[in-house]
Structure formats: C-alpha cells, structure tokens
Amino acid sequence: MKKKHVNARLICQVSAAAALVLAGNAMAADAFSSDSKWMTGDWGGERTKLIEQGIDIKADYVGEVGGNLNGGYNDDKTARYADQFGLGVALDLQKLWGWDNTQAKIQLTNRNGYNISNDRVGDPRAGTLSSSQEVYGRGHMVRLTQLWIQHQFFDNKLDVKAGYFGEGEDFNTFPCDFQNLAFCGSQVGNWATNIWYNWPVSQAAIRVKYNINDELYAQIGAYNQNPSQLEHGNGFKLSGSGTKGTVLPVELVWSPKVNSLPGEYRVGYYKSTADADDVREDVNGFDAAITGDAYKTHSSKSGYWFVAQQQLTSHNGDASRGLNIAANATFHDKDTNFIDNYQSVMFVYKGPFDARPKDDVGIGAARIHVNDDVKKNAELLNASNGVSEYDNPVFSPIRETEYNYEINYGFHVTNWLTVRPNLQYITHPGGVDEVDNALVAGLKIQSTF
C-alpha cells in the first residue's frame, strides 16, 4: 500500500475516534456556544475535569483561501484552498503523576490543499519568496509535530525541554494571525534555507532557558538537522539516519511593560554545523555557472534576527483593546544562503469598535531580498547557455527583491472561531521584475474544537 494511503487512513481513523469521543460527551447546550473556548463545548463538564487532572486535549483547524484577482505570472483567475488539522494533548505531569514542575505534549498535524502562489502569482521557474497561504507546505501527510517533556528547576529559574519539536516554538517566535507567510510565525525558518524547519516538522532537540529576572531570560538550543525528515512519508521518523549536522540557536528575550502595556523584544543568533554549498563560487573560487565545476562547500552557515512587539495604546483603559506594533528582521550568511536579509512591520488594532470588542484589524509590509550572488549566478548561467530572453524556457529568471503587503480584518465570530478576510499585494513576485505585481484575495479560518 502506498504511504500516502496509509497516512490518509491514519488521519481518518484518528479523526473518527476523536469525533466519537466528542459526540459521546458533548452536551447540546455547550457545543457551538459562542461563549465556549471550544466548538464542541465542555463535554458536560468532562473537559474541565480532564484539565484539572492534567490532561488538556487540543484539536484545531486552519483553512485558507487564496484567489488571484489581478496580475501575477498567470492572470487566469482561480482560487486555491489549503488547510491544516491539528490533534494533540498537553499534559501537566505534576497533577497526573506528582512530577513537580513537569509538562509534556504530543501533537499531530495533517496538511492538505494547494497554493495560489506556486503557479499563478509566481513564475514556476522561480516561485515566490513568500506565500499567500502560509498554511500550505511540507506535504499532504500526517506529521508528528511535537513529542516533548519539559521541567523547571531551582524555583523555575532553569527550564529544560527535550524531545521532538521545531526551533520556531521557542526561538524567534511570532504569532500567526496574518495569512501571508511574510507576517506569520518564525521568520528565520522561512529564509534560512534548508536548515531551520518550521511547523509542522519536528526535530530531535533540546532547549535550555534561564530566567534572569521577571522580564528577562536567555536560552540556547540544539536541533538535529536532518533533511530526510522533510520527505513525504517521514512524518513519524524518529531515527537519526540522514543527519547532516546540528542547528544551534541562542536568544535573549526581554518582556518589559511600557506605560503598563506589554511588549516583547528578541535578539538571537543561529549557526548550522552542517556543510553548506556556496551560492556562486566553485571549488576553486571561480564562478561555478561558467566552469561547470561543483560549488564550493562551507563547513557551516549562520545568521541572526531581531523581533519587537509592543502594545502602544489601550482603549479607554481596557488593555485587551488598542494599537499594537510588531517588527521582524533577519540577516543570513551571504556565502551560502539564498535570502540574505528580510524585514517587516505590522500594525494591529484589537477591538476597533465598541460593538465588536474582540475583532481586530491588521496591516503589514515586508521586504525580502535575494542574495546578490544568486542574481549574479543566474546572469552568468544565462550567458553560459546563450539565452537572454525572459520567455525562453531555458532562461533562469533574475531574482532581486519581493515586497508583500496585507490588510485584514479578523471577525471574532465566537470564542472558538475567527474568520479573517484579507487583501494581499505582492510586488515583483519571486523578486522577478518581469512578473506583474499581483493582487490576491484571501480568507483565513481559525477554529478550536
């Protein structure tokens, strides 16, 4: 039997089992209540009892629509849908087994669907740098995304987490309320080519955090760099076969109150110990596009990042409402990395209307810059192949800078459902000047079961 059929059957079995449990325990008065945190309600109080005992069942769904309204590489208008199901459990082992200050988590994810960016917004020869549907990617399959245990020592000063998980859970973390990938989640993983694997891929890992004071902590991690875990059918791979090296991130995180409003500021650095190919030079230091020789190998690659989030205002003294600003920046090894720098800024106003105090409106802008050596390499490759016309199938598109913009409105339909229509504008998709700027209409659905 093919692996994709095995995976599909597995997720159906898991979903069916979960549905039977929910159906057997949910009470009609609680299920679909707008005040409940969960679509299926409190299961007649059983869910709260489980949480009090240390068992918090997690089930969620994210679905995203993207439609090309104008421009892009192919202006034949269509729409694409991509989604993700999540099912897991968070365990408080102190409540369950008396293990002081110890937690654990298991999480499965399943992604499906198609992305409008791949062949409508971007030239398929070059792709796009960001994605108009961030939930797309890493294969149509079930993955073990989290399997870890965490313990706090010395009056919670020292926090150690070990198991299988991704860097973006703890390092360079960022919310995912926008639909465009350039404004969603850990940005290092989007641009640190082939070494930092974001959700839903897990890696064998350990993370050690030390709380310096109530506002400041430092952390360091070690993550197995194993490209084979990206392959279809390897969603549950726990062995180390295929390992190329280790990703070592370090980060300092400061969470101050500014005028009594919360903020978070992160600065970090990563290094991969795996070999990495040069983006331009061959083994002798000449242009590989001309010589045809193998690209030079470097013993490592590295980069660093900054993240800032700050609430600027409250609404008539209500800190749950008001204007928030966020900014991201990442910088990467110019010898080995396709993207050498990225920056973004976002504004989100929570509770814009008294009649809709839990809604939010957001606007963001991002710049993604391709390494100049990548551009030069493509120019040399085209010259070597004797092609200069963009429309020639052999032509390697010249990539420079892509800009992404998004404006969205989050309708807080219930406490378990948010619907977020959005408009995105992509300038120079893929960093390719010849591709028309694109206007994309999106719709993001976030639900907790």
C-alpha positions in Angstrom: 0.0 0.0 0.0 1.3 3.5 -0.8 2.4 5.6 2.1 0.0 8.4 1.2 -2.9 6.0 1.5 -1.6 4.8 4.9 -1.3 8.4 6.1 -4.8 9.3 4.8 -6.2 6.2 6.6 -4.4 7.1 9.8 -5.8 10.6 10.0 -9.3 9.4 9.2 -9.1 6.8 12.0 -7.7 9.4 14.5 -10.4 11.9 13.5 -13.2 9.3 13.7 -12.1 8.2 17.1 -11.9 11.8 18.3 -15.3 12.6 16.8 -16.8 9.6 18.7 -15.4 10.8 22.0 -16.6 14.3 21.4 -20.1 13.2 20.3 -20.4 10.9 23.3 -19.5 13.6 25.8 -20.7 16.9 24.3 -23.9 18.4 25.6 -26.1 20.3 23.1 -26.2 23.3 25.4 -22.4 23.6 25.4 -21.5 22.6 21.8 -21.3 25.6 19.4 -21.9 28.1 22.3 -20.4 31.4 21.4 -19.0 31.8 24.9 -17.2 28.4 24.9 -13.5 28.2 24.2 -14.2 25.1 22.1 -16.6 24.4 19.3 -17.6 21.0 20.9 -18.1 22.7 24.3 -17.1 21.4 27.7 -18.5 17.9 27.1 -20.9 18.2 30.0 -18.0 19.4 32.3 -15.8 16.4 31.5 -13.3 18.5 29.6 -12.7 20.9 32.5 -12.3 17.8 34.8 -9.7 16.4 32.5 -7.8 19.7 32.5 -8.0 19.8 36.3 -6.5 16.3 36.3 -3.7 17.5 34.0 -5.0 16.4 30.5 -5.7 19.2 28.1 -6.9 17.8 24.7 -6.0 20.0 21.8 -7.9 20.0 18.5 -7.9 22.8 15.9 -8.3 23.7 12.3 -6.8 26.4 10.0 -8.2 26.8 6.5 -7.0 29.4 3.9 -8.4 30.5 0.5 -6.3 32.5 -1.9 -7.6 33.9 -5.2 -5.6 35.9 -7.8 -7.7 39.0 -8.6 -5.1 40.7 -10.9 -1.6 40.4 -12.2 1.0 37.8 -11.3 2.7 35.4 -13.7 -0.6 33.8 -14.8 -3.6 36.1 -14.6 -6.1 33.2 -15.4 -8.2 33.8 -12.3 -8.8 31.0 -9.9 -8.8 30.2 -6.2 -7.0 27.6 -4.2 -7.6 26.2 -0.7 -5.1 24.8 1.8 -5.8 23.6 5.4 -4.3 22.0 8.5 -5.9 19.8 11.1 -4.3 19.5 14.5 -4.8 16.9 17.2 -2.8 16.6 20.4 -2.7 16.6 24.2 -0.8 18.8 26.7 0.0 17.0 30.0 0.6 18.5 33.4 2.7 15.7 34.9 2.6 17.2 38.4 -1.1 16.8 38.5 -1.1 13.4 36.8 1.8 11.7 38.5 3.2 14.1 41.1 6.2 15.0 39.0 6.9 18.6 40.2 7.1 21.3 37.6 7.0 18.9 34.7 4.9 19.2 31.5 4.7 17.1 28.3 3.0 17.5 24.9 2.1 15.3 21.9 0.8 16.9 18.7 -0.2 15.5 15.3 -0.8 17.7 12.2 -2.2 17.0 8.8 -1.9 19.4 5.9 -3.7 19.4 2.5 -4.6 21.5 -0.4 -3.0 23.8 -3.0 -1.3 27.2 -3.1 -2.2 30.1 -5.4 1.4 31.4 -5.2 3.0 28.4 -6.9 1.8 28.8 -10.5 -0.4 31.9 -10.6 1.4 34.6 -8.6 4.9 33.4 -9.2 6.8 32.2 -12.3 7.1 28.4 -11.7 10.8 28.6 -12.7 11.5 31.0 -9.8 8.5 30.6 -7.4 7.6 33.3 -4.9 9.7 34.2 -1.9 6.8 34.4 0.4 3.4 32.6 0.2 -0.1 33.9 0.1 -1.3 30.9 2.0 1.1 30.3 4.9 -0.6 27.0 6.0 0.5 25.3 2.8 3.6 23.2 2.7 5.6 20.2 4.0 3.5 17.7 2.1 -0.1 16.3 2.2 0.5 13.9 5.1 0.2 13.3 8.9 3.2 14.5 10.9 4.3 14.1 14.5 4.9 17.8 15.2 5.5 17.7 19.0 6.7 15.0 21.4 8.5 16.5 24.3 8.9 16.8 28.1 9.7 20.0 30.0 10.9 20.5 33.5 11.7 23.6 35.7 14.5 23.6 38.2 15.6 25.9 41.0 12.3 27.7 41.7 11.6 27.9 38.0 14.8 29.7 37.2 16.0 27.0 34.9 13.7 25.5 32.2 14.7 22.4 30.2 12.7 21.0 27.3 13.7 17.9 25.3 12.2 15.6 22.7 11.0 16.3 19.1 9.9 19.8 18.2 10.9 22.7 16.0 13.1 25.8 16.6 10.2 28.2 16.0 8.3 27.0 19.1 10.8 28.7 21.4 13.2 30.8 19.2 12.3 33.7 17.0 8.7 33.0 17.9 5.9 35.2 16.4 2.1 35.0 16.2 0.4 33.8 13.0 -2.7 36.0 12.6 -1.9 37.2 9.1 -2.3 34.9 6.1 0.8 35.9 4.1 3.8 33.9 5.2 6.0 37.0 5.5 3.9 38.1 8.5 3.3 34.7 10.1 5.3 32.7 12.6 9.1 32.3 13.0 10.7 34.2 10.1 14.2 32.7 10.4 12.8 29.3 9.3 11.3 30.9 6.1 14.6 32.3 4.9 17.4 30.2 6.5 17.5 27.8 3.5 17.2 24.1 4.3 18.4 24.2 7.9 15.7 25.6 10.2 12.4 23.6 9.9 9.3 25.4 11.0 5.9 23.9 12.0 4.8 21.2 11.3 8.2 19.5 11.0 9.8 18.2 14.3 13.4 17.5 15.0 15.3 15.8 17.8 16.0 18.8 20.1 16.9 20.2 23.5 16.2 23.7 24.7 17.6 25.2 27.9 16.2 28.5 29.2 17.4 30.6 32.2 15.1 33.2 33.7 17.4 36.1 34.7 14.5 38.1 36.3 10.8 38.5 35.7 11.3 40.4 32.5 14.5 38.9 31.0 15.6 35.4 30.0 18.3 33.7 27.9 18.1 30.4 26.1 20.1 28.1 23.9 19.1 25.1 21.9 20.5 22.2 19.8 18.3 20.8 16.9 19.2 17.8 14.7 19.5 19.0 11.1 18.1 16.1 9.1 16.7 16.9 5.6 15.2 13.4 5.3 12.5 14.4 7.8 11.1 16.7 5.2 10.4 13.8 2.8 7.0 12.5 2.2 6.3 9.5 4.4 8.8 10.5 7.0 6.3 12.4 9.3 6.9 10.0 12.1 10.6 9.4 11.6 12.5 9.3 14.9 15.8 7.8 13.9 18.9 9.9 13.2 19.6 8.4 9.8 20.2 11.2 7.2 21.6 13.7 9.8 23.8 16.4 8.4 24.6 18.4 11.4 23.1 20.5 14.3 21.4 23.9 14.4 22.5 25.9 17.4 20.3 29.0 18.2 20.8 31.3 21.1 18.4 34.1 22.1 17.9 36.9 24.7 14.2 37.8 25.3 13.1 41.0 27.2 9.4 41.4 28.1 9.0 44.9 29.6 5.9 46.9 30.5 5.9 50.3 28.7 3.3 52.6 30.2 1.8 49.5 31.8 1.4 47.9 28.3 3.1 44.6 27.4 6.0 44.3 25.0 8.5 41.6 23.9 11.9 42.1 22.3 14.0 39.3 21.0 17.6 39.2 19.6 19.1 35.9 18.5 21.8 34.1 16.5 21.9 30.7 14.9 24.7 28.5 13.5 24.4 25.3 11.5 27.3 22.8 11.8 26.3 21.1 8.5 28.2 21.6 5.3 26.6 24.2 3.0 27.2 24.9 -0.7 28.3 28.4 -1.8 25.6 30.1 -3.9 28.1 31.3 -6.6 31.7 30.0 -6.4 33.1 26.6 -7.4 35.7 24.6 -5.5 38.5 26.7 -7.0 36.9 30.1 -6.2 35.7 30.7 -9.8 32.1 31.2 -11.0 30.5 27.8 -11.0 28.0 28.9 -13.6 30.8 29.3 -16.1 33.2 26.5 -15.1 30.5 23.9 -14.5 32.5 22.6 -11.6 30.9 21.7 -8.2 30.1 24.5 -5.9 32.4 25.3 -3.0 31.5 23.7 0.3 31.5 25.7 3.5 31.7 24.0 6.9 28.7 25.9 8.4 26.2 28.7 7.9 24.8 31.3 10.3 22.6 34.3 10.8 20.8 36.5 13.3 17.4 38.1 14.0 15.5 40.8 15.8 11.8 40.7 16.8 9.9 43.5 18.5 6.3 43.5 19.7 4.8 46.4 21.7 1.3 47.4 22.6 1.1 51.2 22.1 -2.3 52.1 23.4 -5.3 50.8 25.3 -8.9 51.6 24.7 -10.5 53.6 27.5 -8.3 51.8 30.0 -9.1 48.3 28.5 -5.7 46.7 27.8 -7.3 43.9 25.8 -8.0 46.6 23.2 -5.7 49.0 21.5 -3.0 49.5 18.9 -0.1 47.1 18.7 3.1 47.3 16.5 5.4 44.5 15.6 8.6 44.3 13.5 10.9 41.5 12.3 14.3 41.4 10.7 16.6 38.5 9.8 20.1 38.5 8.3 21.8 35.5 6.8 25.1 34.2 5.5 25.8 35.7 2.1 28.2 32.9 1.0 25.6 30.2 1.4 22.1 31.5 1.8 19.6 32.3 -1.0 18.0 35.1 1.0 20.5 37.5 2.7 18.0 39.8 4.6 14.3 40.3 5.4 12.4 43.0 7.2 8.7 43.5 8.1 6.5 45.8 10.1 2.9 45.2 11.2 0.2 47.2 13.0 -2.8 45.5 14.6 -5.7 47.3 16.4 -7.6 45.0 18.7 -11.2 45.9 19.5 -11.6 48.6 16.9 -15.4 49.0 17.5 -17.3 49.0 20.8 -19.9 46.7 19.2 -17.1 44.3 18.1 -14.6 44.5 21.1 -12.9 41.2 20.2 -12.4 41.8 16.5 -9.0 43.1 15.1 -7.7 44.9 12.0 -4.2 44.5 10.8 -1.9 45.9 8.1 1.6 44.8 7.3 4.5 45.3 4.8 7.5 43.1 4.2 10.7 43.2 2.1 12.6 40.0 1.1 16.0 40.4 -0.6 17.7 37.8 -2.6 21.4 37.4 -2.2 23.3 39.5 -4.9 25.5 36.4 -5.6 22.3 34.5 -6.5 21.4 37.2 -9.0 24.9 37.2 -10.5 25.0 33.4 -10.7 21.7 33.4 -12.7 23.1 36.1 -15.1 26.3 34.0 -15.6 24.3 30.9 -16.2 22.1 32.6 -18.8 25.2 33.9 -20.6 26.8 30.4 -20.5 23.6 28.9 -22.0 23.4 31.7 -24.6 20.0 32.9 -23.6 18.9 36.4 -22.9 15.1 36.4 -23.4 12.9 36.0 -20.4 10.3 34.0 -22.4 12.9 31.4 -23.3 12.1 28.2 -21.3 15.8 27.8 -20.6 16.2 31.3 -19.2 16.9 31.4 -15.4 14.9 34.3 -14.0 16.8 37.1 -12.3 15.6 37.5 -8.7 16.2 40.5 -6.6 13.6 41.8 -4.1 10.0 40.9 -3.4 7.6 43.1 -1.4 4.5 41.8 0.4 1.6 43.8 1.8 -1.5 42.6 3.6 -4.6 44.2 5.1 -7.0 42.1 7.0 -10.0 42.1 9.4 -10.5 39.4 12.0 -14.1 38.7 12.8 -14.3 37.2 16.2 -17.4 35.1 15.4 -17.3 33.1 18.6 -14.6 32.3 21.2 -13.7 29.3 19.1 -14.0 30.7 15.6 -12.2 33.6 13.9 -12.8 34.4 10.2 -10.2 36.8 8.6 -10.8 38.1 5.1 -7.7 39.8 3.7 -6.2 41.5 0.6 -2.6 41.0 -0.3 -0.4 42.8 -2.8 2.8 41.3 -4.0 5.4 43.5 -5.8 7.9 41.6 -8.1 6.7 38.1 -7.1 9.7 35.9 -6.6 11.9 39.0 -6.9 11.4 38.8 -10.6 10.8 42.2 -12.3 9.2 40.7 -15.4 6.4 39.2 -13.3 3.4 41.6 -12.9 2.6 42.8 -9.4 -0.2 40.6 -8.0 -3.4 41.3 -6.1 -4.6 38.3 -4.0 -7.9 38.0 -2.1 -7.6 35.7 0.9 -9.8 34.2 3.7 -8.3 32.6 6.8 -10.5 30.5 9.1 -9.2 29.6 12.6 -11.2 27.3 14.8 -10.6 25.4 18.0 -12.6 22.2 18.5 
